[in-house]
C-alpha cells in the first residue's frame, strides 16, 4: 500500500484523520483489543460518458477528463450521427439527433463527476452543446445510463475539418468499431 500512511490509535472514539490526502478516516480495523488501524480510500463520484466523435480518442479524452476509470463499446439506439454543428471557420462538428431505427456507435467512459467541468468547457456547454441523459447498450447488450452532448443550434450543409474527422476516425479505429460503421461516419461527414 505505497503512499498510504497508517494511523494507529488507542480506541477512544476521537476523530482521527488520515494525513495522506487529508481525507476523514472512516474505516477502522481492530489490531488488538484496544488499538485500531485507520485507513481510507477516497471514492469520488463517477458516471458514464458516451463519446461518439473526437472524444472516442483515448488520448484526447484523457487530456480533457483526466483518469479514465473504465471504457467499453456502446450503442445508442434510435439516434444518428450528423455533422451539423457550425464552428469557427464554417466547418462542422459532430452531433447526434433522434432517428428511429438508427444507431450511433461509440465509447462509454467511466469518469469522475468532476471531469464534466472540463468537458463542459471543451464542448462549449451549455451554449453550444448541452448534456443529456441517454441509455446506451454496452457490448454485452446491457443498458448503461450515460451522459452525452447534443448540439443546441444546428445548420445544414456543413462538413467537418479534415483534422477533426481524422481524430474521430482514429478513435473509432482505436476502439475497433466495425468497418461498415466507420464508413457511415465518412458518409455522414460528406453529406453535409
N, C-alpha and C positions, 0 to 999 in steps of 0.2 A: 504494500500500500504506500508506494512512493509519494511524497508530498503531503501525506497526512500527518497531523500532529495528534497524538493520543493524549487525552486528558484523563488522569486518574484522580478521583476524588473520593474522600470518605463519604459514604452515603449520608447526606444531611438534608437533602431537599433544596439546597441552594441552587440558584440559576447559574450554571456553568456555561461557558462559551468555548467553542472550538475555535482557536485563534487562526487556524489555516482557512482563510477565506472570510472570516468574520461572521459565519452563519450561526444562528442559535442551535444549541445542542438539543436534539430531540430523541436520540436513540441511545439507550443505556444497556450495557451488557454486564451482568454480575461477574466480577473477577474473584472476589471472595465474599464472605458474608457481609462485610462492612465496607467494601470498595466496589466502585462501578467504573467501567471503561466507557467513555462517551465518544461517539463518532457521528458525523453527519455527512451525508452525500446530498448536496443541494440538488433538487429536482425542479428545473424550470418548466413552466407550462409549454406544451408543444401542440402542434396541429399539423395537418396535411395540407400541402400546397400543390395544386395541379398546374404544371408547366406544359404549355402546348406550342411554344415558339422558341425564341432565343434562350430563354431560361432552362430549356432542356439541357443545354451545355452545362456540365458539372462545374467547369472552371468559372463560367460566368455566374452560375448560381451561388457557388462558394464565395465569390467576390462580393455578392450582394447580400447574402443571407448568413454568411459565416458557416457554422457547423451544419452539415447535412447528416442528420441522425439516421436516416434510412432513405432508400429510394426504391421504387418499383414502377413497372409499366402501368399505365392507366388508360381507360377508355371511357370517354364522356359521351353517353348515348343522347341522341336527339339534338345534337349541335353539329355545326360545321365550322371549319377553319376558313377564314376570309382575310383578305388584306385590304381593309377599308378604313383604317385609322390614319389620318394625314399627320405627318410630322414635318419638322423643318426641312426645307428644300423640296417639298412637294411629293416626297416618297411616302410609302405606306408601311405601317407596322401591322402585325397580325392581330386578329381579333377572333372571337367566337360568337356565334349567334345561333339561336334556336333553329333547328331544321329537322322535322320529323323524319325518322328512318335513317338519318346520317349519324356519323360518329367522329369524334376527334380523339386521336391517339396522342399520348404524351407521357410525362413522367410525374409520378406522385413523389414529392419530397416531404419527409417529416422534418420540420424545422422548429426552432424555438419561437414562441409567440412574439418575442421581442424583435425578431428578424423582420417582421412586417413593417416596422418603422422605416427601415432602409428600402425594402421592396416597394413600399408605397411611394417613396421619394423617386426611385428609379422609374417606376411605372407612371408617375405623374398623378397619383391618386390624391384626392378624389376628382380632380379637374378633368384629366384626360382618360383615365381608367377608373373603374370602381371595383372593389372586391365584392364577389358574390359567393354564396354557399352553393356548392354543386355536389352531386352524388356520383362518384366515379367508380367504375368497376376495376379492381386490380387484375393482375394476370390470371388469378385463380377464379375470377368471377365474383369475388366478394365485394359488396358495396363499401366504399370508403367516403366519409364526409370530408370534403376538402374546400379550400378557398381557391378561387381563380379570379383573374382580372378580365373585365369586359369593357370595351370602349364606350365612352359617354357620348361622343359625336363621331359620326362616320360619313364618308363620302364614297361615291362610285368612281371607277376609272383610275384607281391608284395602283401602283406597283412598288414592291419593296426595293430598297437599295441592294445592290449585289452583295456587299459585305454582310448585311443583315440577313439576307436569305441564306448565305453560306453558313452563318452561325446556326441558324435553325436546322439546316440540312446536316451539318456536322453533329449537332446534338441528337438528332434523330438517328443518325448512323451510330453514334457512340452508344446509344441505348438499344441498338438492334431492332428498331422499328421495321416493320415489313417493307420490302422494296416497293410494293404497289402503293403503300401509304406515302412513302417518300415522293413517289411520282405525283400523288394527289397534291402534296404540298407545292411542288413545282408548278402544277397546272393551276392551282389557286393563285399562285404568285403572278402568273402570266395573264390570268383572267381579268384582273383589274376590276 
